């Protein structure tokens, strides 16, 4: 989920992340399986990405509304991780 975040401070980010965690937990206890994963803040772009694990965009809309997050848009994301494997990129000098 992408949110507009003008001049968000570290404390402000922690506060919105806490609201997202609480809302996710409440919804899960009510039967809608939503997990708050993390927030990624881009100060130069005044944008914050909140990452949720959910079955649908509707579930993320619900948790975002309950948490009071300033939603710009909600889109599905696909993530690829590499676990404990290191990736080494080698380049040529000029």
N, CA and C of each residue as an Amber inpcrd file, in Angstrom:
protein
   282
   0.8320000  -1.1480000   0.0000000   0.0000000   0.0000000   0.0000000
   0.8900000   1.2290000   0.0000000   0.5860000   2.1710000  -0.8340000
   1.3660000   3.4030000  -0.9390000   0.5990000   4.5310000  -0.2730000
   1.3000000   5.3090000   0.5470000   0.6710000   6.4290000   1.2440000
   1.5160000   7.6880000   1.0810000   0.8440000   8.8230000   0.9750000
   1.5240000  10.1100000   0.9650000   1.9980000  10.3840000   2.3830000
   3.2510000  10.7810000   2.5390000   3.8210000  10.9700000   3.8740000
   4.7540000  12.1760000   3.8840000   4.1850000  13.3510000   3.8260000
   4.9800000  14.5780000   3.8430000   5.6030000  14.7830000   5.2190000
   6.9030000  14.9550000   5.2310000   7.6430000  15.2720000   6.4660000
   7.4060000  14.2830000   7.6000000   7.3600000  13.0420000   7.2790000
   7.1760000  12.0010000   8.2910000   8.4620000  11.8620000   9.0980000
   8.3480000  11.9130000  10.3980000   9.5060000  11.7450000  11.2780000
   9.6580000  10.2720000  11.6480000  10.7730000   9.9390000  12.2800000
  10.9780000   8.5640000  12.7450000   9.8980000   8.1820000  13.7460000
   9.5340000   9.1030000  14.6390000   8.4690000   8.8290000  15.6020000
   7.1230000   8.6680000  14.9020000   6.8850000   9.4790000  13.8790000
   5.6430000   9.3800000  13.1180000   5.5410000   8.0590000  12.3800000
   6.6560000   7.6110000  11.8240000   6.6790000   6.3220000  11.1390000
   6.4080000   5.1930000  12.1300000   7.0270000   5.2570000  13.2910000
   6.8000000   4.2320000  14.3180000   5.3360000   4.2220000  14.7550000
   4.7270000   5.3940000  14.8470000   3.3290000   5.4960000  15.2770000
   2.3820000   4.9200000  14.2280000   2.6160000   5.2390000  12.9540000
   1.7460000   4.6860000  11.9100000   1.9430000   3.1790000  11.7720000
   3.1730000   2.7190000  11.9330000   3.4450000   1.2820000  11.8770000
   2.7380000   0.5600000  13.0220000   2.7260000   1.1650000  14.1960000
   2.0280000   0.5760000  15.3410000   0.5300000   0.5010000  15.0710000
  -0.0480000   1.5610000  14.5030000  -1.4740000   1.5420000  14.1600000
  -1.7740000   0.4350000  13.1540000  -0.8830000   0.2550000  12.1790000
  -1.0650000  -0.7980000  11.1730000  -0.9940000  -2.1830000  11.8180000
  -0.0540000  -2.3750000  12.7440000   0.0670000  -3.6660000  13.4360000
  -1.1720000  -3.9640000  14.2740000  -1.6430000  -2.9460000  14.9860000
  -2.8200000  -3.1310000  15.8390000  -4.0480000  -3.4570000  14.9900000
  -4.2530000  -2.7000000  13.9140000  -5.4030000  -2.9410000  13.0380000
  -5.3360000  -4.3290000  12.4140000  -4.1420000  -4.7560000  12.0030000
  -3.9720000  -6.0960000  11.4360000  -4.3220000  -7.1680000  12.4510000
  -3.8520000  -6.9840000  13.6610000  -4.1150000  -7.9490000  14.7230000
  -5.6110000  -8.0160000  15.0290000  -6.2620000  -6.8630000  15.1050000
  -7.7010000  -6.8420000  15.3730000  -8.4810000  -7.5780000  14.2820000
  -8.1640000  -7.2740000  13.0350000  -8.8700000  -7.9310000  11.9290000
  -8.6290000  -9.4310000  11.9140000  -7.4040000  -9.8360000  12.2000000
  -7.1030000 -11.2660000  12.2400000  -7.9310000 -11.9610000  13.3210000
  -8.0570000 -11.3240000  14.4780000  -8.8680000 -11.8970000  15.5550000
 -10.3510000 -11.9460000  15.1850000 -10.7590000 -11.0740000  14.2530000
 -12.1460000 -11.0420000  13.7990000 -12.3930000 -11.9840000  12.6190000
 -11.3270000 -12.6480000  12.1420000 -11.4920000 -13.6270000  11.0780000
 -10.9710000 -13.2250000   9.7090000 -10.4420000 -12.0040000   9.5760000
  -9.8340000 -11.5790000   8.3080000  -8.3270000 -11.6480000   8.4760000
  -7.7040000 -12.5860000   7.7920000  -6.2770000 -12.8420000   7.9740000
  -5.4400000 -11.7860000   7.2550000  -4.9860000 -10.7870000   8.0130000
  -4.1330000  -9.7210000   7.4920000  -2.9200000  -9.6180000   8.4090000
  -1.7350000  -9.5670000   7.8160000  -0.4990000  -9.4620000   8.5880000
   0.2510000  -8.2170000   8.1490000   0.5860000  -7.3580000   9.1130000
   1.4320000  -6.2120000   8.8230000   2.8720000  -6.7010000   8.7760000
   3.5810000  -6.4220000   7.6800000   4.9590000  -6.8790000   7.5190000
   5.9840000  -5.8000000   7.8630000   5.8560000  -4.6310000   7.2240000
   6.8500000  -3.5690000   7.4440000   6.4240000  -2.3020000   6.7060000
   7.1450000  -1.2170000   6.9930000   6.9420000   0.0460000   6.2850000
   8.2740000   0.4660000   5.6850000   8.2100000   1.0360000   4.5090000
   9.3990000   1.5440000   3.8310000   9.1140000   2.9980000   3.4910000
   9.8760000   3.9080000   4.0890000   9.6490000   5.3410000   3.9100000
  10.6980000   5.9290000   2.9820000  10.2420000   6.6810000   1.9870000
  11.1230000   7.3720000   1.0450000  10.9570000   8.8760000   1.2670000
  11.7690000   9.4720000   2.1460000  11.5890000  10.8870000   2.4810000
  11.6420000  11.8200000   1.2700000  12.5480000  11.5740000   0.3510000
  12.6840000  12.4600000  -0.8080000  11.4350000  12.4380000  -1.6890000
  10.7030000  11.3430000  -1.6710000   9.4870000  11.2210000  -2.4700000
   8.2150000  11.4690000  -1.6610000   8.3710000  11.7190000  -0.3510000
   7.2390000  11.9100000   0.5480000   6.2350000  10.7610000   0.4150000
   6.7890000   9.5620000   0.3640000   5.9920000   8.3600000   0.1530000
   6.3720000   7.3000000   1.1720000   5.3730000   6.5840000   1.6460000
   5.6080000   5.4600000   2.5370000   4.8770000   4.2510000   1.9780000
   5.5690000   3.1390000   1.9070000   4.9790000   1.8840000   1.4660000
   4.7660000   1.0000000   2.6930000   3.5400000   0.5890000   2.8940000
   3.2120000  -0.3320000   3.9700000   2.9960000  -1.6970000   3.3260000
   3.6740000  -2.6990000   3.8390000   3.6000000  -4.0370000   3.2600000
   2.7570000  -4.9140000   4.1820000   1.6870000  -5.4640000   3.6030000
   0.7870000  -6.3490000   4.3180000   0.7350000  -7.6910000   3.6100000
   0.5260000  -8.7380000   4.3660000   0.1960000 -10.0320000   3.8010000
  -1.3130000 -10.1910000   3.9390000  -2.0230000 -10.3360000   2.8150000
  -3.4760000 -10.4240000   2.8520000  -3.9660000 -11.1970000   1.6370000
  -5.1670000 -11.7000000   1.7320000  -5.7460000 -12.4780000   0.6390000
  -6.2600000 -11.5950000  -0.4920000  -6.5580000 -10.3270000  -0.1980000
  -7.1450000  -9.4750000  -1.2320000  -6.8230000  -8.0060000  -0.9900000
  -6.9920000  -7.2260000  -2.0410000  -6.8380000  -5.7750000  -1.9400000
  -7.8880000  -5.2160000  -0.9860000  -9.0830000  -5.7990000  -1.0090000
 -10.1550000  -5.3590000  -0.1120000  -9.7390000  -5.4870000   1.3510000
  -9.0500000  -6.5690000   1.6910000  -8.5750000  -6.7480000   3.0690000
  -7.5610000  -5.6680000   3.4390000  -6.7150000  -5.2830000   2.5030000
  -5.7350000  -4.2250000   2.7690000  -6.4480000  -2.8750000   2.8680000
  -7.4650000  -2.6440000   2.0570000  -8.2560000  -1.4150000   2.1790000
  -8.8820000  -1.3220000   3.5710000  -9.4050000  -2.4420000   4.0490000
 -10.0480000  -2.4750000   5.3630000  -9.0530000  -2.1730000   6.4740000
  -7.8980000  -2.8200000   6.4480000  -6.9130000  -2.6000000   7.5090000
  -6.3480000  -1.1820000   7.4300000  -6.1720000  -0.6590000   6.2300000
  -5.6580000   0.7020000   6.0700000  -6.6300000   1.7300000   6.6290000
  -7.9190000   1.5320000   6.3560000  -8.9400000   2.4430000   6.8740000
  -8.9900000   2.3830000   8.3980000  -8.9370000   1.1720000   8.9330000
  -8.9890000   1.0260000  10.3850000  -7.7720000   1.6560000  11.0560000
  -6.6180000   1.5790000  10.4040000  -5.3830000   2.1570000  10.9640000
  -5.2910000   3.6620000  10.7250000  -6.1760000   4.2020000   9.8810000
  -6.1430000   5.6330000   9.5950000  -4.9800000   6.0470000   8.7250000
  -4.5590000   5.1680000   7.8220000  -3.4380000   5.4670000   6.9410000
  -3.9270000   6.2700000   5.7350000  -3.1250000   7.2370000   5.3080000
  -3.4720000   8.1010000   4.1760000  -3.1570000   7.3740000   2.8690000
  -4.0770000   6.5690000   2.4050000  -3.8570000   5.7040000   1.2480000
  -3.8440000   6.5050000  -0.0500000  -2.7770000   6.3290000  -0.8320000
  -2.7200000   6.8850000  -2.1800000  -3.1860000   5.8180000  -3.1690000
  -2.6980000   4.5940000  -2.9810000  -3.1380000   3.4780000  -3.8190000
  -2.7100000   2.1690000  -3.1760000  -3.4120000   1.1260000  -3.5640000
  -3.1180000  -0.2190000  -3.0750000  -2.9470000  -1.1150000  -4.2890000
  -1.7960000  -1.7670000  -4.3510000  -1.5150000  -2.6700000  -5.4580000
  -0.8830000  -3.9440000  -4.9180000  -1.0520000  -5.0150000  -5.6630000
  -0.4190000  -6.2810000  -5.3100000   1.0660000  -6.1860000  -5.6140000
   1.8770000  -6.7870000  -4.7720000   3.3270000  -6.8160000  -4.9790000
   3.8060000  -8.2590000  -4.9350000   4.8620000  -8.5350000  -5.6640000
   5.4970000  -9.8450000  -5.6680000   6.9310000  -9.6400000  -5.2180000
   7.3780000 -10.4570000  -4.2830000   8.7130000 -10.3010000  -3.7130000
   9.5450000 -11.5500000  -3.9750000  10.8000000 -11.3540000  -4.2880000
  11.7420000 -12.4580000  -4.4580000  12.8670000 -12.2520000  -3.4660000
  13.1070000 -13.2290000  -2.6200000  14.2220000 -13.1500000  -1.6870000
  15.2280000 -14.2500000  -2.0110000  16.4180000 -14.0760000  -1.4970000
  17.4940000 -15.0130000  -1.8050000  17.9950000 -15.7340000  -0.5610000
  17.2790000 -15.6290000   0.5330000  17.6620000 -16.3380000   1.7460000
  19.0610000 -15.9790000   2.1920000  19.8410000 -16.9920000   2.5110000
  21.1990000 -16.7870000   3.0060000  22.2350000 -16.7580000   1.8960000
  21.8030000 -16.8000000   0.6650000  22.7430000 -16.8250000  -0.4470000
  23.1890000 -15.4160000  -0.8070000  24.4460000 -15.2560000  -0.9840000
  24.9860000 -13.9600000  -1.3790000  25.0500000 -13.8750000  -2.9010000
  24.7760000 -12.7210000  -3.4040000  24.9000000 -12.4840000  -4.8420000
  26.0870000 -11.5550000  -5.0380000  26.9840000 -11.9750000  -5.8590000
  28.1780000 -11.1780000  -6.1270000  28.1090000 -10.6730000  -7.5630000
  28.1370000  -9.3820000  -7.7050000  28.1310000  -8.7830000  -9.0360000
  29.5400000  -8.2760000  -9.3180000  30.0760000  -8.6840000 -10.4220000
  31.4140000  -8.2540000 -10.7880000  31.3350000  -7.3640000 -11.9960000
  32.0750000  -6.2880000 -11.9520000  32.0860000  -5.3750000 -13.0870000
  33.5040000  -5.1940000 -13.5960000  33.6200000  -4.5740000 -14.7350000
  34.9300000  -4.3030000 -15.3090000  35.3190000  -2.8660000 -15.0150000
  36.5510000  -2.6730000 -14.7060000  37.0420000  -1.3140000 -14.4780000
  37.1550000  -0.5700000 -15.7990000  37.1410000   0.7190000 -15.7010000
  37.2400000   1.5140000 -16.9400000  38.6490000   1.9820000 -17.1680000
